[in-house]
Amino acid sequence: MERRDVTGLPDDPVSAAAAFYAAIAPTLAGSDDVTLVFEAADHTHSAWRLAAVQSLARARVPGRVNALSGGSEAARVAAIAYLAKAPGLTGQYLPLDDSGAGAVIPVAP
């Protein structure tokens, strides 16, 4: 699974979406399975990011496109490893936050 970090987008969600479609989306042609890694952003970016990932995923079948945002590097690496082992998942936007909730699934001692 290829990782593509998406950085340097404007803070305004409309401008960010326009910049993504103009500069980033065209570079994904030919990628089979890719995970986009966005910088953390507030809720105003969630809708355009989800729509973009879903559209790209539909256009690249049988390849897969998923996206992550936020979280620590360790959380990103773990999420990408999970996605790599889940071949049925595509078109998903997963905001990560590993700084407060603790483990979702406890590890047995």
C-alpha distances in whole Angstrom, upper triangle without the diagonal:
4,7,10,13,16,19,23,23,27,28,29,27,29,28,25,24,26,24,20,21,23,21,17,17,18,16,13,15,13,9,8,5,5,7,10,12,16,19,21,24,26,27,28,24,23,24,23,19,19,21,18,15,17,18,15,14,17,17,14,14,13,10,9,9,10,12,13,17,19,19,19,16,17,16,13,11,13,12,8,9,11,8,6,10,11,10,13,12,12,14,14,16,16,18,18,22,22,26,28,27,27,25,24,24,27,26,29,31
4,7,10,13,16,19,20,24,26,27,25,26,26,22,21,23,21,18,19,20,18,14,14,16,13,10,13,11,8,8,6,5,6,9,10,14,17,20,22,25,26,26,23,22,23,22,18,19,20,17,15,17,18,15,14,17,17,14,15,15,11,10,10,10,11,13,16,18,18,18,16,17,16,13,12,14,13,9,11,13,11,9,13,14,14,16,15,13,15,15,16,16,18,18,22,22,25,28,28,28,26,26,26,29,28,32,34
4,6,10,13,16,17,21,22,24,22,24,23,20,19,21,19,16,18,19,16,13,14,16,13,11,14,14,10,11,9,6,5,6,7,11,13,16,19,22,23,24,20,19,21,20,16,17,19,16,14,17,18,15,15,18,18,16,18,17,14,12,10,10,9,10,12,14,15,15,12,14,14,10,10,12,11,8,11,13,11,11,14,15,15,18,15,14,15,14,14,14,16,16,19,20,22,25,26,25,24,24,25,28,27,31,33
4,6,10,13,14,18,19,21,20,21,20,16,16,18,15,12,14,16,13,9,11,13,10,9,13,13,10,12,11,7,6,5,6,9,11,15,17,20,21,22,18,18,20,18,14,16,17,14,13,16,17,14,14,18,17,16,18,18,15,13,10,10,9,10,12,14,15,16,13,16,15,12,12,15,14,11,14,16,14,14,18,18,18,20,17,15,15,15,14,15,15,16,19,21,23,26,27,27,26,26,28,30,30,34,36
4,6,10,11,15,16,19,18,19,18,14,15,17,14,12,15,16,13,10,12,14,12,12,16,17,14,16,14,10,8,6,5,6,8,12,14,18,19,20,16,17,19,17,14,16,18,15,14,17,18,16,17,20,20,19,21,22,18,16,13,12,10,9,10,11,13,13,12,15,14,11,12,15,14,12,15,17,16,16,20,20,21,22,19,17,17,16,14,14,14,15,17,19,21,24,25,25,25,25,27,29,30,33,35
4,7,8,11,13,15,14,16,14,11,12,13,11,8,12,13,10,8,10,13,11,12,15,17,15,17,16,12,10,7,6,5,7,10,12,15,17,17,13,14,16,14,11,14,16,13,12,16,17,15,16,20,19,19,22,23,19,17,14,13,10,10,9,11,14,15,14,17,16,13,15,18,16,15,18,20,18,19,22,22,23,23,20,18,16,16,13,14,14,15,18,20,21,24,25,26,27,27,29,31,32,36,38
4,6,9,11,14,14,16,13,10,12,14,11,10,13,14,11,10,13,15,14,15,19,21,19,21,19,16,14,10,8,7,6,10,11,15,17,17,14,15,18,15,13,17,18,15,16,19,20,18,20,23,23,22,25,26,23,21,17,16,13,12,11,12,14,15,14,18,18,15,17,20,18,17,21,22,21,22,26,26,26,27,24,21,20,19,16,16,15,16,18,20,21,24,26,27,28,28,30,33,34,37,39
4,7,9,12,13,14,11,9,12,13,9,10,13,13,11,11,14,16,16,17,21,23,21,24,23,19,17,14,12,10,9,11,12,15,18,17,14,17,19,16,15,18,19,17,18,22,22,20,23,25,25,25,28,29,26,24,20,19,16,16,13,14,17,18,18,21,21,18,21,23,22,21,25,26,25,26,29,29,30,30,27,24,22,22,19,19,18,19,20,23,23,26,28,29,30,31,33,36,37,40,42
4,7,9,9,10,8,5,8,9,7,7,11,11,10,10,13,15,15,17,20,23,21,24,22,19,17,13,12,9,9,11,10,13,15,14,11,14,15,13,12,16,16,14,16,19,19,18,21,23,23,23,26,28,25,23,19,18,15,15,13,14,18,19,19,23,22,19,22,24,22,22,25,26,24,26,29,29,29,29,26,23,21,20,17,18,17,18,20,23,24,26,28,30,31,31,33,36,37,41,43
4,6,7,9,6,5,9,9,8,9,13,13,12,13,16,18,19,20,23,26,25,27,26,22,20,17,15,12,11,12,10,12,15,12,11,14,16,13,13,17,18,16,18,21,21,21,23,26,25,26,29,31,28,26,22,21,18,18,15,16,19,21,22,25,24,22,25,27,25,25,29,29,27,29,32,32,32,32,28,26,23,22,19,20,18,20,21,24,25,27,29,31,32,32,35,38,39,43,45
4,6,9,8,7,10,12,11,12,15,16,16,16,18,21,21,22,26,29,27,29,27,24,21,18,16,12,11,11,8,9,12,10,9,13,14,13,13,17,18,17,19,22,22,22,24,27,27,28,31,32,30,27,23,21,18,17,14,14,18,20,21,25,23,21,25,27,25,25,29,29,27,30,33,32,32,32,28,26,23,22,18,19,17,19,19,23,22,24,26,29,30,30,33,36,38,41,43
4,6,5,6,9,10,10,12,14,15,16,17,18,21,22,23,26,29,28,30,28,25,23,19,18,14,13,13,10,10,11,8,8,12,13,11,13,16,16,16,18,21,21,22,24,26,26,28,30,32,30,27,24,22,19,19,16,17,21,23,24,27,26,24,27,29,26,27,31,31,29,31,34,33,33,32,29,26,23,22,19,20,18,20,21,25,25,26,28,31,32,32,35,38,40,43,45
4,5,5,6,9,10,10,12,14,15,15,16,19,20,21,24,27,25,27,26,22,20,17,16,13,13,12,9,9,10,6,5,9,9,8,9,12,13,12,15,17,17,18,21,22,23,24,27,29,27,24,21,19,16,16,14,16,20,22,24,26,24,22,26,27,24,25,28,28,26,29,31,30,30,29,26,23,19,19,16,17,16,19,20,24,24,26,27,29,31,30,33,36,38,41,44
4,5,5,6,9,10,11,12,14,15,15,18,20,21,23,26,25,27,26,23,22,18,19,15,16,16,13,13,13,9,8,11,11,8,11,14,13,12,16,17,17,18,21,22,22,24,27,29,27,25,21,21,18,19,17,19,23,26,27,30,27,25,28,30,27,27,31,30,28,30,33,31,31,30,27,24,20,20,18,20,19,22,24,27,28,29,30,33,34,33,36,39,41,45,47
4,5,5,6,9,10,10,12,13,14,17,18,20,22,26,25,27,26,23,22,18,18,15,15,16,13,14,15,12,10,14,13,11,12,16,15,14,17,19,18,19,22,23,23,25,28,30,28,26,22,21,19,19,18,19,23,25,26,29,27,25,28,30,27,27,31,31,29,31,34,32,32,32,28,25,22,22,19,21,20,23,25,28,28,30,31,34,35,34,37,40,42,46,48
4,5,5,6,9,10,10,11,12,15,16,17,20,23,22,24,23,20,18,14,14,11,11,13,11,12,13,11,8,11,12,9,9,13,13,11,14,17,16,16,19,21,21,22,25,27,25,22,19,18,15,16,14,16,20,22,22,26,24,21,24,26,24,23,27,27,25,27,30,29,29,29,25,22,19,19,16,18,17,19,21,25,25,27,29,31,32,31,34,37,38,42,44
4,5,5,6,9,10,10,10,13,15,15,18,21,20,22,21,18,17,14,15,12,13,14,13,14,14,11,8,11,10,6,8,11,10,8,11,14,13,13,16,18,18,19,22,25,22,20,17,16,14,16,15,17,21,23,24,27,24,22,25,26,23,23,27,27,24,26,29,27,27,26,23,20,17,17,15,17,17,20,22,26,27,29,29,31,32,31,34,37,39,42,45
4,5,5,6,9,10,10,12,14,16,18,21,21,23,23,20,20,16,17,15,16,18,16,17,17,14,12,14,13,10,11,14,13,11,14,16,15,15,18,19,18,20,24,26,24,22,19,19,17,19,18,20,24,26,26,29,28,25,27,29,27,26,29,30,27,28,32,30,29,29,26,22,19,20,18,21,20,23,26,29,30,32,33,35,36,35,37,40,42,46,48
4,6,5,6,8,9,11,13,14,17,20,20,22,22,19,18,15,15,13,14,16,15,17,18,15,13,15,15,12,12,15,15,12,15,17,16,15,19,20,19,20,24,26,23,22,18,19,17,18,17,19,23,24,24,27,26,23,26,28,25,24,28,29,26,27,31,30,29,29,26,23,20,20,18,20,20,23,25,28,29,31,32,34,35,34,37,40,41,45,47
4,5,5,5,6,9,10,11,14,17,16,19,18,15,15,11,12,11,13,15,14,16,17,15,12,13,13,10,9,12,12,9,11,14,13,12,15,17,16,17,20,22,20,18,15,15,13,15,14,17,20,22,22,25,23,20,23,25,22,21,24,25,22,24,27,26,25,25,22,19,16,17,15,17,17,20,23,26,27,29,30,32,32,32,34,37,38,42,44
4,6,6,5,7,10,11,12,16,16,18,18,16,16,13,15,14,16,18,17,19,19,17,14,15,14,10,10,13,11,8,11,13,11,10,14,15,14,15,19,21,19,18,15,16,15,17,17,20,24,26,25,28,26,23,25,27,24,23,26,27,23,25,28,27,25,25,22,19,16,17,16,19,20,23,26,29,30,32,33,35,35,34,36,39,40,44,46
4,6,7,7,9,12,13,17,17,20,21,18,18,15,17,16,18,20,19,22,22,19,17,18,18,14,14,17,15,12,15,17,15,14,17,18,16,18,21,24,21,20,18,19,18,20,20,22,26,27,27,30,28,25,27,29,27,25,29,29,26,27,31,29,28,28,26,22,20,21,20,22,23,25,28,31,33,35,36,37,38,37,39,42,43,47,49
4,6,7,7,10,12,15,15,19,19,16,16,14,15,14,16,19,19,21,22,20,17,19,19,15,14,17,17,13,15,18,16,14,17,19,17,18,21,23,20,20,17,18,17,18,18,21,24,25,24,27,26,23,25,27,25,23,26,28,25,25,29,28,27,28,25,22,20,21,19,22,22,24,27,29,31,34,35,36,36,36,38,41,41,45,47
4,6,5,7,10,13,12,15,15,12,13,10,12,11,14,17,17,20,21,19,16,17,17,14,12,15,15,11,12,15,14,11,14,17,15,15,19,20,17,16,13,14,13,15,16,18,21,23,21,24,23,20,21,24,21,19,23,24,21,22,25,25,24,24,21,18,16,17,16,19,19,21,24,27,29,31,32,33,33,32,34,37,38,42,44
4,5,6,8,11,11,14,14,12,12,10,13,13,16,19,19,21,21,20,16,17,16,13,12,13,12,9,10,12,10,8,11,13,11,12,15,17,15,14,11,13,13,15,17,20,23,24,23,26,24,21,22,24,21,19,23,23,20,21,24,23,22,22,20,16,14,16,15,18,19,22,25,28,30,32,33,34,33,32,34,37,38,42,44
4,5,6,10,11,14,15,13,15,13,16,16,19,22,22,25,25,23,20,21,20,16,15,17,16,12,13,15,13,10,13,15,12,12,16,18,15,16,14,16,16,19,20,23,26,27,26,28,27,24,25,27,24,22,25,26,23,23,26,25,24,24,22,19,17,19,19,22,23,25,29,31,33,36,36,37,37,36,37,40,41,45,47
4,6,8,9,12,13,11,13,12,14,15,18,21,22,25,26,24,21,21,21,18,16,18,18,14,14,16,15,12,14,16,14,13,16,18,15,15,13,15,15,18,19,22,25,25,23,26,25,21,22,25,23,20,23,24,21,21,24,24,22,24,22,18,17,19,19,21,23,24,28,30,32,35,35,36,35,35,36,39,39,43,45
4,6,6,9,10,8,10,10,13,15,18,21,22,25,25,24,20,20,20,17,15,16,16,12,11,14,12,9,11,13,11,9,13,14,11,11,10,12,13,16,18,21,23,24,22,24,23,20,20,22,20,17,20,21,18,18,21,21,19,20,18,15,14,16,16,19,21,23,26,28,31,33,33,34,33,32,33,36,37,40,42
4,6,9,11,11,13,13,17,18,22,25,25,28,28,27,23,23,23,20,18,19,18,14,14,15,13,10,11,13,10,8,12,13,11,12,11,15,16,19,21,25,27,28,26,28,27,23,23,25,23,20,22,23,20,19,23,22,20,21,19,16,16,18,19,22,24,26,30,32,34,37,37,37,36,35,36,39,39,43,45
4,6,9,10,14,15,18,20,24,26,28,30,30,30,26,25,25,22,20,21,20,17,15,17,15,12,12,14,11,8,11,12,9,11,12,15,17,20,23,26,28,28,26,28,27,23,23,25,23,19,21,23,19,18,21,21,18,19,19,16,17,19,21,23,25,27,31,32,35,38,37,38,36,35,36,39,39,42,44
4,6,6,10,11,15,17,21,24,25,28,28,28,24,23,23,21,18,19,19,15,13,15,14,11,11,13,11,8,11,11,7,9,9,12,14,17,20,23,24,25,23,24,23,20,19,21,19,16,18,19,16,14,18,17,15,17,16,13,14,16,18,20,22,24,27,29,32,34,34,34,32,32,32,35,35,38,40
4,6,10,13,16,19,22,25,26,29,29,29,25,24,24,22,19,19,19,16,14,15,15,11,10,12,11,7,8,8,4,6,8,11,14,17,20,24,25,25,23,24,23,19,19,20,18,15,16,17,14,12,15,15,12,14,13,11,13,15,17,19,22,23,27,28,32,34,33,33,31,30,30,33,33,36,38
4,7,10,13,16,20,22,24,26,26,27,23,21,22,20,17,17,18,15,12,13,14,11,9,12,12,9,9,9,5,5,6,8,11,14,17,20,21,22,20,20,19,16,15,16,14,11,12,13,10,9,12,11,9,11,11,9,11,13,14,16,19,20,24,25,28,30,29,29,27,26,27,30,29,32,35
4,6,10,13,16,18,20,23,23,24,20,19,20,18,15,15,16,13,10,13,13,10,9,13,13,10,12,12,8,6,5,7,8,11,14,17,18,19,17,18,17,13,13,15,13,10,12,13,10,9,13,13,12,13,12,10,10,11,12,14,16,17,21,22,25,28,27,27,26,25,26,29,29,32,35
4,6,10,13,15,17,20,20,21,17,16,17,16,13,13,15,12,9,12,14,11,11,14,15,13,14,15,11,8,6,5,5,7,10,13,15,16,14,15,14,10,11,12,10,7,10,11,8,9,13,12,12,14,11,9,10,10,10,10,13,14,17,19,22,24,24,24,23,22,23,26,26,30,32
4,6,10,12,14,17,17,18,14,14,15,14,10,11,13,11,8,12,13,11,11,15,15,14,16,17,13,11,7,6,4,6,8,11,13,15,14,16,14,10,12,14,11,10,13,14,12,13,16,16,16,17,14,12,11,10,9,10,11,13,16,18,21,23,24,24,24,23,25,27,28,32,34
4,7,9,12,15,16,17,13,13,16,14,11,13,15,13,11,15,16,14,15,19,19,18,20,20,17,14,11,9,6,5,6,8,10,11,10,13,11,8,10,13,10,9,13,14,13,14,17,17,18,19,16,14,13,12,10,10,10,10,13,15,18,20,21,22,21,21,23,26,27,30,32
4,6,8,12,13,14,10,11,13,12,9,11,14,12,11,15,16,15,16,20,20,19,22,23,20,17,13,11,7,6,5,7,10,12,12,15,13,10,13,15,13,13,17,17,16,18,21,20,21,22,18,16,14,13,10,10,9,10,13,15,17,20,21,22,22,22,25,27,28,32,34
4,6,10,13,13,11,12,15,14,11,14,17,15,15,18,20,19,20,23,24,23,26,27,23,20,17,14,11,8,5,6,9,11,11,14,13,11,14,16,15,15,19,19,18,20,23,23,24,25,21,20,18,16,13,12,10,10,12,14,15,18,20,21,22,22,25,27,29,32,34
4,7,10,11,9,10,14,14,12,14,17,16,16,19,21,20,21,24,25,25,27,28,25,22,18,15,12,9,5,4,7,10,12,15,13,12,15,17,15,16,20,20,19,22,24,24,25,25,22,20,18,16,12,11,8,8,9,12,13,15,17,19,20,20,23,25,27,31,33
4,7,8,6,8,12,12,10,13,16,15,16,18,20,20,22,24,25,26,28,29,26,23,20,17,13,11,8,7,11,14,16,18,16,15,19,20,18,19,22,22,21,24,27,26,27,27,23,21,19,16,13,12,9,11,11,15,15,17,18,21,22,22,25,28,30,33,35
4,6,6,8,11,12,11,13,16,16,17,19,21,22,23,25,27,28,29,31,28,25,22,19,15,13,10,10,13,16,19,21,18,18,21,22,20,21,25,24,23,26,28,27,29,28,24,23,20,17,14,13,10,12,12,16,16,16,18,21,23,22,26,28,30,34,36
4,5,5,8,10,10,11,14,15,16,17,19,21,22,24,25,26,28,30,28,24,21,18,15,14,11,12,15,18,21,22,19,19,23,23,20,22,25,24,23,26,28,26,28,26,23,21,18,16,12,12,10,13,13,17,17,18,18,21,23,22,25,28,30,34,36
4,6,7,8,10,11,13,14,16,17,19,20,21,23,25,26,28,30,28,25,21,19,16,15,13,14,17,21,23,25,22,21,25,25,23,24,27,26,25,28,30,28,29,28,24,22,19,17,14,15,13,16,17,20,21,21,22,25,26,25,29,31,34,37,40
4,6,6,6,9,10,11,12,14,16,17,18,20,21,23,25,27,24,21,18,15,13,12,10,12,16,19,20,23,20,18,22,23,20,21,24,24,22,25,27,25,26,25,21,19,16,14,11,12,11,14,16,19,20,21,22,25,26,25,28,31,33,36,39
4,6,5,6,9,10,11,12,14,15,16,18,20,21,23,25,23,19,16,13,11,11,10,12,15,18,20,22,19,17,21,21,18,19,22,21,19,23,25,23,23,22,18,16,13,11,8,10,9,12,14,18,19,20,20,23,23,22,25,28,30,34,36
4,5,5,6,9,10,11,12,14,15,17,18,20,22,24,22,19,16,14,13,13,13,15,19,22,23,25,22,20,24,24,20,21,25,23,21,24,26,23,24,22,19,16,13,12,10,12,12,16,18,21,23,24,23,26,26,24,27,31,33,36,39
4,5,5,6,9,10,10,12,14,15,16,18,20,23,21,18,15,14,12,13,13,16,19,22,23,25,23,20,24,24,21,21,25,24,21,24,26,24,24,22,19,16,13,12,10,13,13,17,19,23,25,26,26,28,28,27,29,33,35,38,41
4,5,5,6,9,10,11,12,14,15,17,19,21,18,15,12,10,8,10,10,13,16,19,20,22,19,17,20,21,17,17,21,20,18,20,23,21,21,20,16,14,10,10,7,10,10,14,17,20,22,23,23,25,26,24,27,30,32,35,38
4,5,5,6,9,10,10,12,14,15,17,19,17,14,11,9,8,10,11,14,17,20,21,22,19,17,20,20,17,17,20,19,16,19,21,19,19,17,14,11,8,7,5,9,10,14,17,20,23,24,23,25,25,23,25,29,30,34,37
4,6,5,6,9,10,11,12,14,16,18,17,15,12,11,11,13,14,18,21,24,24,26,23,21,23,24,20,20,23,22,19,21,23,21,20,18,15,12,9,10,9,13,14,18,21,24,26,27,27,29,28,26,29,32,34,37,40
4,6,5,6,8,10,11,12,15,17,15,13,10,10,10,12,14,17,20,23,23,25,22,19,22,23,19,18,22,21,18,20,23,20,20,19,16,12,9,10,9,13,14,18,21,24,27,28,28,29,29,27,29,33,34,38,41
4,5,5,6,9,10,11,12,14,12,10,6,6,7,10,12,16,18,21,21,22,20,17,19,20,16,15,18,17,14,16,19,17,16,15,12,8,5,7,7,11,13,16,19,22,25,26,26,27,26,25,27,30,31,35,38
4,6,5,6,9,10,11,13,12,10,8,8,10,13,15,19,21,24,24,25,22,20,21,22,18,17,20,19,15,17,19,17,16,14,11,8,4,7,8,12,15,18,22,24,27,28,27,29,28,26,27,31,32,35,38
4,5,5,6,9,11,13,12,11,9,11,12,16,18,21,24,27,26,28,25,22,24,25,21,20,23,22,18,20,22,19,18,16,14,10,8,11,12,16,18,21,25,27,30,31,31,32,31,29,31,34,36,39,42
4,5,5,6,9,11,10,8,7,9,11,14,17,20,23,25,24,26,23,20,22,23,19,18,20,20,16,17,20,18,16,15,13,10,7,11,12,15,18,21,24,27,30,31,31,32,31,29,30,34,35,38,41
4,5,5,6,9,7,6,5,7,10,14,17,21,23,25,24,25,23,20,21,21,18,16,18,17,14,15,17,15,13,12,10,6,5,9,11,14,17,20,24,26,29,31,30,30,29,27,28,32,33,36,39
4,6,6,9,9,8,9,11,14,18,20,24,26,28,28,29,26,23,24,25,21,20,22,21,17,18,20,17,15,13,12,9,8,11,14,17,20,23,27,29,32,34,32,33,32,30,31,34,35,38,41
4,6,9,9,9,9,13,15,19,22,25,28,30,28,30,28,24,25,26,23,21,23,22,19,19,21,19,17,16,15,11,10,14,16,19,22,25,29,31,34,36,35,36,34,33,34,37,38,41,44
4,6,5,7,8,11,14,18,21,25,26,28,27,28,26,23,23,24,21,18,20,20,16,16,19,17,14,14,13,10,10,14,16,19,22,24,28,30,33,35,34,35,33,31,32,35,36,39,42
3,5,7,9,12,16,19,23,26,28,29,28,29,27,24,24,24,21,19,20,20,16,16,17,15,12,11,12,9,10,14,17,20,23,25,29,31,34,36,34,35,33,31,31,35,35,38,41
4,6,10,13,17,20,24,27,28,30,28,28,26,23,23,23,21,18,19,18,15,14,16,14,10,10,11,10,12,15,18,20,24,26,29,31,34,36,35,35,32,31,31,34,34,36,39
4,7,10,14,17,21,24,25,26,24,25,23,20,20,21,18,15,16,16,13,12,14,13,10,10,10,8,10,13,16,18,21,23,27,28,32,33,32,32,30,29,29,32,32,35,38
4,7,10,14,17,20,22,23,22,22,20,17,17,18,15,12,14,14,10,10,12,10,8,9,8,5,7,10,12,14,18,19,23,25,28,30,29,29,27,25,26,29,29,32,35
4,7,11,14,17,19,21,19,20,18,15,16,17,13,11,14,14,10,11,14,12,11,11,9,5,6,8,9,12,15,17,21,22,26,27,27,27,26,24,25,29,29,32,35
4,7,11,14,16,18,17,18,15,12,14,14,10,9,12,11,8,10,13,11,11,11,8,6,5,5,6,8,11,13,17,19,22,24,23,24,22,21,22,25,26,29,32
4,7,10,12,15,14,16,13,10,12,13,10,9,13,12,10,12,15,14,14,15,11,9,8,6,5,6,8,10,14,16,19,21,21,22,21,20,22,25,26,29,32
4,7,9,11,11,12,10,7,10,11,8,8,12,12,10,13,16,15,16,17,13,12,11,8,6,5,6,7,10,13,15,18,17,18,18,17,19,22,23,27,29
4,7,10,11,13,10,8,12,13,10,11,15,15,14,17,19,18,20,20,17,15,14,11,8,7,5,6,9,11,13,16,16,18,18,18,20,23,24,28,30
4,7,9,11,9,8,12,13,11,13,16,16,16,19,21,21,23,23,19,19,18,15,11,9,6,5,7,9,10,13,14,16,17,17,20,22,23,27,29
4,7,8,6,7,10,11,10,12,15,15,16,18,20,20,23,23,20,20,19,16,13,10,8,5,5,6,8,11,12,13,14,15,17,19,20,24,26
4,5,5,6,9,10,11,12,14,15,17,18,20,21,24,25,22,22,22,19,16,13,11,8,8,7,8,12,13,13,14,16,18,19,20,24,25
4,5,5,6,9,10,11,12,14,15,16,19,20,22,24,21,21,21,19,17,14,13,10,11,10,12,15,17,16,16,18,19,21,21,24,25
4,5,5,6,9,10,11,12,14,15,17,19,21,23,21,21,22,19,18,15,14,11,11,9,11,15,15,14,13,15,17,17,17,21,22
4,5,5,6,9,10,10,12,14,16,17,19,21,18,19,19,16,14,11,10,7,8,7,10,13,13,12,11,13,14,16,16,20,21
4,5,5,6,9,10,10,12,14,15,18,19,16,16,17,14,13,10,10,8,10,10,13,16,16,15,15,15,17,19,19,23,25
4,6,5,6,9,10,11,13,14,17,19,16,17,18,16,15,13,13,11,13,12,15,18,18,17,16,17,17,19,18,22,24
4,5,5,6,9,10,11,13,16,17,15,17,18,15,15,12,13,11,12,11,15,17,16,15,13,13,14,15,15,19,20
4,5,5,6,9,10,11,13,15,12,13,14,12,11,9,10,9,11,11,15,17,16,15,13,13,14,16,17,20,23
4,5,5,6,9,10,12,14,11,12,14,12,12,11,12,11,14,15,18,20,20,19,17,17,17,20,20,23,25
4,5,5,7,9,11,14,12,14,16,15,15,13,15,14,17,16,19,22,21,19,17,17,16,18,18,21,23
4,5,5,6,10,11,10,12,15,13,14,12,14,13,16,15,19,21,19,18,15,14,14,16,16,19,22
4,5,5,7,9,7,9,11,10,11,11,14,13,17,17,21,22,21,20,18,17,17,20,20,23,26
4,6,7,10,9,11,13,13,15,14,17,17,20,20,23,25,24,23,21,20,19,22,21,24,27
4,6,9,9,12,15,14,17,16,19,18,21,21,24,26,24,23,20,19,18,20,19,22,24
4,6,6,9,12,12,14,14,17,17,21,21,25,26,24,23,20,18,17,20,20,23,26
4,6,8,12,12,15,16,19,20,23,24,28,29,27,26,24,22,21,24,24,26,29
4,6,10,11,14,15,19,20,23,24,28,29,27,27,24,22,21,24,25,27,30
4,7,7,11,11,15,17,20,21,25,26,24,24,22,20,20,23,24,26,30
4,6,9,11,15,17,20,22,26,27,25,26,24,22,22,26,27,30,33
4,7,10,13,16,20,22,25,26,25,26,25,22,24,27,28,31,35
4,6,10,12,16,18,21,22,21,22,21,19,20,24,25,28,32
4,7,10,13,16,19,20,19,20,20,18,20,24,25,29,32
4,6,10,12,15,16,15,17,16,15,17,20,22,25,28
4,7,10,12,14,13,15,15,14,17,20,22,26,28
4,6,9,11,11,12,12,12,15,17,19,23,25
4,6,7,8,9,11,11,15,16,19,22,24
4,6,7,7,8,10,13,14,16,19,21
4,7,7,10,12,15,16,18,21,22
4,6,9,11,14,15,17,20,22
4,7,8,11,12,15,18,20
4,6,9,9,12,15,16
4,5,6,8,12,14
4,6,9,12,15
4,6,9,12
4,6,9
4,6
4
